[in-house]
């Protein structure tokens, strides 16, 4: 079974759509929502939707810190594979079948999906950028990071940091796979990701923010400080 883990913070306006999109996804899976003590009733909204959902849904609530949120949810999860999916990302119907097929190779320990940003214009550009950087082993949590539970536990999960937890985890995973001749894969079926950030903030501000957050993290600025500068975007789709 696959555990789909969705980190949330003040996603009450979006979480029903996120869960509805999973109804069409084929395969054996459960859902764990990793809420960061939302102030808009996100966790209560999930709990109200759970009885009518065809899969098991559980909610974990911790302080607002994405690394801690994801680790707590992983602790509740029962699947042999953990798939971390952002609330504004949508899986194709056969996504989990594709994932399970890839994991029939024992050397594959995890990976991600290609992603496609919604909309035209700049969305097509960002989609191209994502595919280009993935060829160099660079990807982030917004592209549907998945990993075998055994490997997740071996790596000690995510660092308990509020930002860049996905990038830091992926770098550790990458080092281990190279050392032990294992591998991660990028699945060809693309997940759809909202363009809400640059709709809210504008393209140039979004690009600049991504650039300096990555640059400052690379030179050692703490994720806690970076998180104070990285304003969350909460818009309906």
Phi, psi and omega per residue, in radians:
X1 nan 2.615 3.113
X2 -1.876 2.362 3.047
X3 -1.769 2.040 3.092
X4 -1.613 1.991 -3.061
X5 -1.882 2.134 -3.054
X6 -2.008 1.920 3.066
X7 -1.337 2.397 -3.134
X8 -2.388 2.610 2.891
X9 -2.630 1.988 -3.111
X10 0.921 0.946 3.124
X11 -1.975 0.507 -3.114
X12 -1.044 -0.568 -3.118
X13 -1.310 -0.291 -3.018
X14 -2.012 -0.381 -2.937
X15 -1.162 -0.567 3.115
X16 -1.135 -0.737 3.079
X17 -1.089 -0.697 3.130
X18 -1.072 -0.773 -3.135
X19 -1.235 -0.696 3.119
X20 -1.032 -0.645 -3.114
X21 -1.138 -0.424 -3.133
X22 -1.396 -0.237 -3.135
X23 -1.062 -0.574 -3.082
X24 -1.507 -0.155 -3.084
X25 -1.330 2.256 -3.112
X26 -1.505 2.659 3.083
X27 2.107 3.037 -3.124
X28 -1.669 1.905 -3.116
X29 -2.650 2.813 3.001
X30 -2.157 2.940 3.137
X31 -2.182 2.307 3.019
X32 -2.181 2.082 3.103
X33 -1.616 2.151 -3.080
X34 -1.770 1.558 -3.034
X35 -1.578 2.439 -3.128
X36 -1.740 0.914 3.136
X37 0.970 0.928 3.115
X38 -1.008 2.586 3.127
X39 -1.752 0.021 -3.099
X40 -1.887 0.193 3.105
X41 1.437 0.413 3.140
X42 -1.003 -0.853 -3.097
X43 -1.077 -0.734 3.118
X44 -1.133 -0.637 3.109
X45 -1.116 -0.744 3.112
X46 -1.093 -0.778 -3.128
X47 -1.089 -0.591 3.119
X48 -1.256 -0.481 -3.125
X49 -1.499 -0.392 -3.018
X50 -1.003 -0.748 -3.092
X51 -1.059 -0.499 -3.119
X52 -1.665 0.093 -3.110
X53 -1.629 2.441 -3.054
X54 -1.278 -0.141 3.099
X55 -2.073 2.904 3.088
X56 -1.267 2.304 3.077
X57 -2.152 2.300 3.019
X58 -2.261 2.790 -3.116
X59 -2.204 2.296 2.963
X60 -1.981 2.443 -3.124
X61 -2.172 2.163 3.095
X62 -2.330 -3.058 3.002
X63 -1.137 2.840 -3.139
X64 -1.311 1.708 -3.140
X65 -2.878 1.856 -2.912
X66 -1.077 -0.633 3.087
X67 -1.058 -0.795 3.120
X68 -1.167 -0.705 3.121
X69 -1.012 -0.841 -3.086
X70 -1.187 -0.678 3.113
X71 -1.128 -0.722 3.127
X72 -1.109 -0.773 3.125
X73 -1.136 -0.673 3.094
X74 -1.077 -0.590 3.104
X75 -1.163 -0.505 3.100
X76 -1.459 -0.429 -3.041
X77 -1.172 2.618 -3.136
X78 -2.033 -0.018 -3.092
X79 -1.298 2.748 3.071
X80 -1.447 -0.197 3.058
X81 -2.267 2.421 3.099
X82 -1.910 2.173 3.096
X83 -2.034 2.044 -3.102
X84 -1.694 2.035 -2.981
X85 -2.202 2.156 3.110
X86 -1.192 2.690 -3.069
X87 -1.144 -0.392 -3.133
X88 -1.759 0.281 3.109
X89 -1.866 2.542 -3.099
X90 -2.209 2.210 -3.134
X91 -1.480 2.498 2.953
X92 -1.201 2.809 -3.044
X93 -1.029 -0.591 -3.070
X94 -1.738 0.285 -3.053
X95 -1.035 -0.788 -3.070
X96 -1.288 -0.537 3.042
X97 -1.122 -0.714 3.096
X98 -1.117 -0.711 3.132
X99 -1.113 -0.836 -3.133
X100 -1.085 -0.656 3.129
X101 -1.104 -0.748 3.133
X102 -1.090 -0.632 -3.082
X103 -1.399 -0.019 2.995
X104 -1.187 -0.331 3.008
X105 -1.441 2.078 -3.071
X106 -1.092 -0.455 -3.117
X107 -1.301 -0.284 -3.138
X108 -1.510 2.124 -3.102
X109 -1.940 -0.159 -3.136
X110 3.007 -2.863 3.120
X111 2.702 -2.594 -3.115
X112 -2.751 -3.070 3.085
X113 -1.941 2.697 2.836
X114 -1.070 2.661 3.068
X115 -2.200 2.716 3.105
X116 -2.294 2.030 3.098
X117 -1.299 2.457 -3.140
X118 -1.196 2.726 3.086
X119 1.577 3.124 3.129
X120 -1.939 -2.872 3.071
X121 1.040 -2.024 -3.092
X122 -1.095 -0.499 3.107
X123 -1.072 -0.681 3.085
X124 -1.144 -0.641 3.112
X125 -1.126 -0.817 -3.132
X126 -1.150 -0.593 3.059
X127 -1.092 -0.744 3.102
X128 -1.115 -0.738 3.127
X129 -1.045 -0.766 -3.126
X130 -1.073 -0.764 -3.130
X131 -1.167 -0.620 -3.133
X132 -1.188 -0.805 -3.093
X133 -1.248 -0.448 3.107
X134 -1.129 -0.502 3.094
X135 -1.092 -0.371 3.115
X136 -1.779 0.222 3.094
X137 1.419 0.271 -3.106
X138 -1.825 2.075 3.061
X139 -2.710 2.916 -3.021
X140 -2.320 3.102 -3.080
X141 -1.136 -0.386 -3.115
X142 -1.221 -0.192 3.133
X143 -1.704 0.333 3.060
X144 1.323 1.046 3.105
X145 -1.078 2.278 3.043
X146 -2.319 2.681 -3.085
X147 -2.750 2.541 3.027
X148 -1.089 2.463 -3.132
X149 -1.013 -0.707 -3.122
X150 -1.047 -0.674 3.126
X151 -1.274 -0.682 3.094
X152 -1.028 -0.797 -3.131
X153 -1.206 -0.655 3.118
X154 -1.076 -0.639 3.136
X155 -1.433 -0.108 3.131
X156 1.402 0.324 3.114
X157 1.226 -2.794 3.127
X158 -1.412 2.661 2.949
X159 -1.187 2.489 -3.093
X160 -1.355 1.142 -3.095
X161 -2.118 2.651 -3.022
X162 -1.443 -0.183 -3.085
X163 -2.686 2.627 -3.135
X164 1.176 0.251 3.117
X165 -1.134 -0.582 3.131
X166 -1.216 -0.808 -3.141
X167 -1.077 -0.760 -3.129
X168 -1.120 -0.734 3.125
X169 -1.142 -0.773 -3.126
X170 -1.083 -0.656 3.112
X171 -1.131 -0.722 3.097
X172 -1.162 -0.715 3.096
X173 -1.077 -0.726 -3.132
X174 -1.120 -0.730 3.134
X175 -1.112 -0.707 -3.128
X176 -1.178 -0.740 -3.119
X177 -1.127 -0.652 3.104
X178 -1.164 -0.703 -3.094
X179 -1.174 -0.622 -3.034
X180 -1.889 0.226 3.099
X181 0.999 0.705 2.981
X182 -1.788 -3.043 3.129
X183 -2.748 2.769 2.938
X184 -1.943 2.784 -3.104
X185 -2.261 2.712 3.000
X186 -1.928 1.993 -3.074
X187 -1.314 2.412 -3.014
X188 -1.221 -0.469 3.136
X189 -1.252 2.146 -3.029
X190 -1.476 2.437 2.935
X191 -1.557 2.650 -3.119
X192 -1.697 2.266 -3.078
X193 -2.144 2.418 -3.115
X194 -1.123 2.587 3.044
X195 -1.685 0.403 -2.988
X196 -1.109 -0.473 -3.105
X197 -1.156 -0.870 -3.124
X198 -1.398 -0.277 2.957
X199 -1.186 -0.586 -3.123
X200 -1.476 -0.696 -2.992
X201 -1.866 -0.250 -3.040
X202 1.602 2.643 -3.047
X203 -1.145 -0.848 -3.027
X204 -1.185 -0.682 3.103
X205 -1.140 -0.690 3.110
X206 -1.089 -0.824 -3.133
X207 -1.090 -0.753 3.135
X208 -1.115 -0.742 3.128
X209 -1.056 -0.832 3.112
X210 -1.021 -0.731 -3.092
X211 -1.124 -0.869 -3.051
X212 -1.354 -0.472 3.042
X213 -1.101 -0.828 3.123
X214 -1.098 -0.740 -3.107
X215 -1.153 -0.793 -3.125
X216 -1.166 -0.661 3.076
X217 -1.089 -0.702 -3.104
X218 -1.128 -0.471 -3.140
X219 -1.715 0.140 2.973
X220 1.817 0.105 3.072
X221 -1.175 2.365 -3.013
X222 -1.180 2.484 3.087
X223 -1.018 -0.551 3.119
X224 -1.097 -0.727 3.102
X225 -1.212 -0.725 3.134
X226 -1.090 -0.644 -3.120
X227 -1.109 -0.531 3.110
X228 -1.205 -0.426 -3.110
X229 -1.641 -0.259 -3.046
X230 -1.734 1.676 -3.038
X231 -1.304 2.219 3.093
X232 -1.201 2.588 3.118
X233 -1.956 2.229 3.136
X234 -2.271 1.620 3.100
X235 -2.212 2.631 3.017
X236 -1.179 2.831 -3.099
X237 -1.385 nan nan
